[in-house]
Amino acid sequence: MVTDQLRELVRRYPLVRFATRRIRVRLPRSMGGLNPARVPPWSRVFTLDLPRPDTDARRLGPDSVTLHLPGYLTVPRRLAAHGLAGHEPDSLSCFLAMLGHTRPGAVLDVGAGVGVYAMLAAARSGRPVFAFEPTPEIAAAARSVSEGAELGFTVAEVALSNHNGTAYLRRARHNDMCNTIERSGRHDLSGITVRAATLARWNESVGCSPSVLKIDTAGTEPDVIAGGLEVLRRFRPWMLVKVRPGRGLEERLMALLEPLEYTWYPVNGRPPYPPSREIAGRASPAWERTWLFTPEPAGSAFWTSVEAWRKALQVCA
């Protein structure tokens, strides 16, 4: 038990984790030593090409951004290795197309991580953009993306959920993209207490008009929607939601969305995507599992735009 507590203490503080790894590279493998080539750096500095389709006549935003991000985080490692072409290309294509085919309004990136979706929305739409990320060190990284690239999106260090107050955020053991709000009353060193709010309460305090909503909260997506039903009924935003199968999320989402009369599309492969009468995790690739929810059926112009963004993303490698 003491060993588990020490392990969680090391994982909780990035600087302690980094220092521990630097010590372990000097030890033999029989004593828990690490291969130096597999130890991430303290920080990563790299230039990221941003997509721009051939049909883009407005030429908004930069063609590339230089990012300075923590090296121990998962998304910066993937972006530095593969660019945006290797980071959820199907979902990003739909998201970017939504920016050009929805009414004027704000973009909300819920479960933003380091802010990849928020960064693209700010660079390519000129809309007000808000990124929600409760993990402190990842929220700080998202702020550095916004400020360093001069994109100006707002980072809210809060967990959107179905209640207001606080929540217990449990850090995933091997992948910081899977940090999630834990319902269990068992709290230990693997998590922290963070601020929680409903989308309805947050939107009331800010007073924006959301038209695009992306949600990826590692299993609590129905809670986010439940806390924002008033916003969905009033503003009818287009939504891109990650749905992890096998956890009962599909049934909860269908119960919440059916009264709102949204059209459901599994994001999978080449567009156009056929509408579906049920939300099933099997319909999306294992690495994305994303669904598009629209207040009205998506037209041919939208799917043409999705295809154009797919082609633009392919060269951002």
C-alpha positions as CSV (number, residue, x, y, z in Angstrom):
1,M,0.0,0.0,0.0
2,V,2.9,2.3,0.8
3,T,4.4,1.6,-2.6
4,D,1.1,2.4,-4.3
5,Q,0.9,5.7,-2.4
6,L,4.5,6.6,-3.4
7,R,3.7,5.8,-7.0
8,E,0.6,8.0,-7.0
9,L,2.6,10.8,-5.4
10,V,5.2,10.7,-8.1
11,R,2.5,10.6,-10.8
12,R,0.6,13.5,-9.3
13,Y,3.5,16.1,-9.7
14,P,5.0,16.3,-13.2
15,L,8.4,17.7,-11.9
16,V,8.8,14.8,-9.4
17,R,7.8,12.3,-12.1
18,F,10.4,13.8,-14.5
19,A,13.1,13.8,-11.9
20,T,12.3,10.2,-11.0
21,R,12.6,9.1,-14.6
22,R,16.0,10.9,-15.0
23,I,17.3,8.9,-12.0
24,R,15.9,5.6,-13.3
25,V,17.7,5.9,-16.6
26,R,21.0,5.5,-14.6
27,L,19.8,2.2,-13.0
28,P,20.1,-1.3,-14.6
29,R,16.9,-2.8,-15.9
30,S,17.0,-5.4,-13.1
31,M,16.5,-2.5,-10.6
32,G,13.7,-0.8,-12.5
33,G,15.9,1.2,-14.9
34,L,14.5,2.8,-18.0
35,N,15.6,3.1,-21.6
36,P,16.7,6.7,-22.0
37,A,15.2,6.8,-25.5
38,R,11.8,6.1,-24.1
39,V,11.9,8.9,-21.4
40,P,10.0,12.0,-22.6
41,P,11.7,15.4,-22.4
42,W,10.6,18.0,-20.0
43,S,9.3,20.2,-22.8
44,R,8.7,20.0,-26.6
45,V,9.1,22.8,-29.0
46,F,7.8,22.2,-32.5
47,T,6.1,23.9,-35.4
48,L,2.6,22.6,-36.3
49,D,1.2,23.1,-39.8
50,L,-2.5,24.1,-39.8
51,P,-4.9,22.9,-42.5
52,R,-6.3,25.2,-45.1
53,P,-8.5,23.9,-47.9
54,D,-8.1,25.1,-51.5
55,T,-11.6,26.6,-51.3
56,D,-10.6,29.0,-48.5
57,A,-10.8,32.4,-49.9
58,R,-10.8,34.3,-46.6
59,R,-7.3,33.1,-45.6
60,L,-8.1,33.5,-41.9
61,G,-5.4,32.8,-39.4
62,P,-1.8,31.6,-39.6
63,D,-0.5,28.7,-41.8
64,S,1.5,27.2,-38.9
65,V,2.1,27.8,-35.2
66,T,5.1,27.1,-33.0
67,L,4.1,25.4,-29.8
68,H,6.1,25.0,-26.5
69,L,4.3,22.3,-24.5
70,P,5.1,19.9,-21.7
71,G,6.9,16.9,-23.1
72,Y,5.3,14.4,-20.7
73,L,1.8,15.0,-22.0
74,T,0.3,12.6,-24.6
75,V,-1.1,15.0,-27.2
76,P,2.1,17.1,-27.6
77,R,4.1,13.8,-28.2
78,R,1.6,12.7,-30.9
79,L,1.5,16.1,-32.6
80,A,5.3,16.4,-32.6
81,A,5.6,13.0,-34.2
82,H,2.7,12.9,-36.6
83,G,1.2,16.4,-36.9
84,L,-2.5,17.1,-37.2
85,A,-2.8,14.4,-40.0
86,G,-2.4,11.8,-37.3
87,H,-4.6,13.3,-34.6
88,E,-8.3,12.3,-35.0
89,P,-8.6,13.4,-38.7
90,D,-12.2,12.3,-39.2
91,S,-13.4,14.3,-36.1
92,L,-11.2,17.3,-37.0
93,S,-12.6,17.4,-40.5
94,C,-16.2,17.4,-39.3
95,F,-15.4,20.0,-36.6
96,L,-13.7,22.4,-39.1
97,A,-16.6,22.0,-41.6
98,M,-19.1,22.8,-38.8
99,L,-17.4,26.2,-38.3
100,G,-18.4,27.2,-41.8
101,H,-21.9,25.8,-41.9
102,T,-23.4,26.9,-38.6
103,R,-24.9,30.2,-37.6
104,P,-22.6,32.9,-36.0
105,G,-21.9,32.1,-32.4
106,A,-19.4,30.8,-29.9
107,V,-17.4,27.5,-30.1
108,L,-17.2,25.5,-26.9
109,D,-14.4,22.8,-26.6
110,V,-15.4,20.7,-23.6
111,G,-12.6,18.4,-22.5
112,A,-10.1,20.5,-24.5
113,G,-6.9,18.9,-23.3
114,V,-4.1,21.2,-24.6
115,G,-6.6,22.9,-26.9
116,V,-6.2,21.4,-30.4
117,Y,-9.9,21.9,-31.4
118,A,-10.0,25.3,-29.7
119,M,-6.8,26.3,-31.5
120,L,-8.2,25.4,-34.9
121,A,-11.5,27.1,-34.2
122,A,-9.7,30.3,-33.2
123,A,-7.4,30.2,-36.2
124,R,-9.9,29.4,-38.9
125,S,-13.2,30.9,-37.8
126,G,-12.7,34.2,-36.0
127,R,-15.5,33.1,-33.6
128,P,-15.3,33.5,-29.8
129,V,-13.8,30.2,-28.5
130,F,-13.9,28.7,-25.0
131,A,-11.9,25.7,-24.0
132,F,-12.8,23.7,-20.8
133,E,-10.1,21.7,-19.1
134,P,-10.1,20.8,-15.4
135,T,-6.6,19.2,-15.1
136,P,-4.4,22.1,-13.9
137,E,-1.2,21.3,-15.8
138,I,-3.1,20.6,-19.0
139,A,-5.2,23.8,-18.7
140,A,-1.9,25.7,-18.3
141,A,-0.6,24.1,-21.5
142,A,-3.8,25.1,-23.3
143,R,-3.3,28.7,-22.1
144,S,0.3,28.6,-23.5
145,V,-1.1,27.5,-26.9
146,S,-3.6,30.4,-26.9
147,E,-1.1,33.0,-25.8
148,G,2.0,31.7,-27.5
149,A,0.2,31.4,-30.9
150,E,-1.7,34.7,-30.3
151,L,-5.0,33.0,-31.0
152,G,-6.9,34.5,-28.1
153,F,-9.2,31.6,-27.1
154,T,-10.3,31.5,-23.5
155,V,-9.4,28.6,-21.2
156,A,-11.8,27.8,-18.3
157,E,-10.3,25.5,-15.7
158,V,-13.5,23.8,-14.8
159,A,-15.2,20.4,-15.3
160,L,-18.5,20.8,-17.0
161,S,-20.9,18.2,-15.5
162,N,-24.5,17.8,-14.3
163,H,-24.0,19.7,-11.0
164,N,-22.4,22.9,-9.6
165,G,-19.7,22.9,-7.0
166,T,-16.7,20.5,-7.0
167,A,-15.9,17.2,-8.5
168,Y,-13.1,14.6,-8.0
169,L,-10.9,14.3,-11.0
170,R,-9.0,11.0,-11.3
171,R,-5.8,11.0,-13.4
172,A,-5.5,8.1,-15.8
173,R,-2.5,5.9,-15.1
174,H,-1.0,5.8,-18.5
175,N,-2.8,8.3,-20.7
176,D,-3.6,11.9,-19.6
177,M,-6.2,12.1,-22.4
178,C,-8.3,9.8,-20.2
179,N,-8.5,11.9,-17.0
180,T,-12.1,11.9,-15.9
181,I,-14.5,12.8,-13.2
182,E,-14.9,9.9,-10.8
183,R,-18.3,9.2,-9.1
184,S,-16.8,7.0,-6.5
185,G,-16.4,8.3,-3.0
186,R,-13.0,6.7,-2.7
187,H,-10.5,9.6,-3.0
188,D,-6.7,9.0,-3.0
189,L,-3.5,10.5,-4.3
190,S,-4.4,9.5,-7.9
191,G,-6.8,12.4,-8.2
192,I,-7.6,16.0,-7.1
193,T,-10.7,18.0,-6.3
194,V,-11.6,20.5,-9.1
195,R,-14.3,23.1,-9.7
196,A,-17.4,21.8,-11.4
197,A,-20.3,23.6,-13.2
198,T,-23.2,22.9,-15.5
199,L,-23.1,24.2,-19.0
200,A,-26.3,26.1,-18.3
201,R,-24.9,27.9,-15.3
202,W,-21.6,28.7,-17.0
203,N,-23.4,30.0,-20.1
204,E,-25.7,32.1,-17.9
205,S,-22.7,33.8,-16.3
206,V,-20.8,34.4,-19.5
207,G,-23.8,35.2,-21.8
208,C,-22.6,33.8,-25.0
209,S,-24.5,32.1,-27.9
210,P,-23.0,28.7,-28.6
211,S,-23.4,27.3,-32.1
212,V,-20.6,24.6,-32.1
213,L,-20.0,22.2,-29.2
214,K,-17.4,19.5,-29.0
215,I,-17.4,17.2,-26.0
216,D,-14.7,14.6,-25.1
217,T,-14.6,14.1,-21.3
218,A,-13.6,10.4,-21.1
219,G,-16.9,8.9,-20.1
220,T,-19.0,11.8,-18.6
221,E,-20.3,13.2,-21.9
222,P,-24.0,12.5,-20.9
223,D,-23.4,14.5,-17.7
224,V,-22.2,17.5,-19.8
225,I,-25.3,17.3,-22.0
226,A,-27.6,16.8,-19.0
227,G,-26.2,19.9,-17.4
228,G,-26.7,21.9,-20.7
229,L,-30.1,20.8,-21.9
230,E,-31.4,24.4,-21.5
231,V,-28.6,25.7,-23.7
232,L,-29.3,23.0,-26.3
233,R,-33.0,23.8,-26.4
234,R,-32.4,27.5,-26.8
235,F,-29.4,27.7,-29.1
236,R,-29.5,24.4,-31.0
237,P,-25.7,24.1,-31.5
238,W,-24.2,21.5,-33.7
239,M,-22.4,18.9,-31.6
240,L,-19.4,16.6,-32.0
241,V,-19.4,14.1,-29.1
242,K,-17.0,11.2,-28.3
243,V,-18.9,8.1,-27.3
244,R,-16.9,5.3,-25.7
245,P,-18.9,2.0,-26.1
246,G,-19.6,-0.5,-23.4
247,R,-20.3,1.9,-20.6
248,G,-24.0,2.6,-21.1
249,L,-23.2,6.0,-22.5
250,E,-25.1,5.3,-25.8
251,E,-28.4,4.6,-24.0
252,R,-28.0,7.7,-21.7
253,L,-27.2,9.9,-24.7
254,M,-30.2,8.6,-26.7
255,A,-32.5,9.3,-23.8
256,L,-31.2,12.9,-23.5
257,L,-31.1,13.7,-27.2
258,E,-34.3,12.1,-28.5
259,P,-36.6,14.8,-27.2
260,L,-34.4,17.5,-28.8
261,E,-34.9,16.0,-32.3
262,Y,-31.3,16.0,-33.4
263,T,-30.0,14.0,-36.3
264,W,-27.3,11.5,-35.4
265,Y,-24.3,10.7,-37.7
266,P,-21.5,8.2,-36.9
267,V,-18.2,9.8,-37.8
268,N,-16.5,7.0,-39.7
269,G,-14.3,7.1,-42.8
270,R,-15.2,9.1,-45.9
271,P,-18.2,11.4,-45.9
272,P,-21.1,11.7,-46.3
273,Y,-22.1,9.7,-43.2
274,P,-25.6,8.1,-43.2
275,P,-27.9,9.2,-40.3
276,S,-28.5,6.6,-37.7
277,R,-31.6,5.8,-35.5
278,E,-29.4,4.6,-32.6
279,I,-26.1,5.6,-31.1
280,A,-23.8,2.6,-31.1
281,G,-20.1,2.6,-30.3
282,R,-19.4,0.0,-33.0
283,A,-20.2,2.6,-35.7
284,S,-17.0,4.6,-35.2
285,P,-13.3,3.8,-35.3
286,A,-11.8,2.6,-32.0
287,W,-9.5,5.5,-31.9
288,E,-12.1,8.2,-32.4
289,R,-15.7,6.8,-31.6
290,T,-17.2,10.2,-32.4
291,W,-20.7,11.2,-33.3
292,L,-22.1,14.2,-35.0
293,F,-25.4,15.6,-33.7
294,T,-27.1,18.2,-35.8
295,P,-30.3,20.2,-35.1
296,E,-31.3,19.7,-38.8
297,P,-30.1,17.2,-41.4
298,A,-26.6,18.1,-42.8
299,G,-26.7,19.0,-46.5
300,S,-24.5,18.2,-49.4
301,A,-22.5,21.4,-49.1
302,F,-21.5,20.4,-45.5
303,W,-20.2,17.0,-46.6
304,T,-18.3,18.6,-49.5
305,S,-16.7,20.9,-46.9
306,V,-15.8,17.9,-44.7
307,E,-14.1,16.2,-47.6
308,A,-12.1,19.4,-48.4
309,W,-10.9,19.6,-44.8
310,R,-9.9,15.9,-44.9
311,K,-7.6,16.6,-47.9
312,A,-6.2,19.7,-46.2
313,L,-5.4,17.7,-43.0
314,Q,-3.6,15.0,-45.0
315,V,-0.7,17.4,-45.8
316,C,-0.4,18.5,-42.1
317,A,1.9,15.6,-41.3
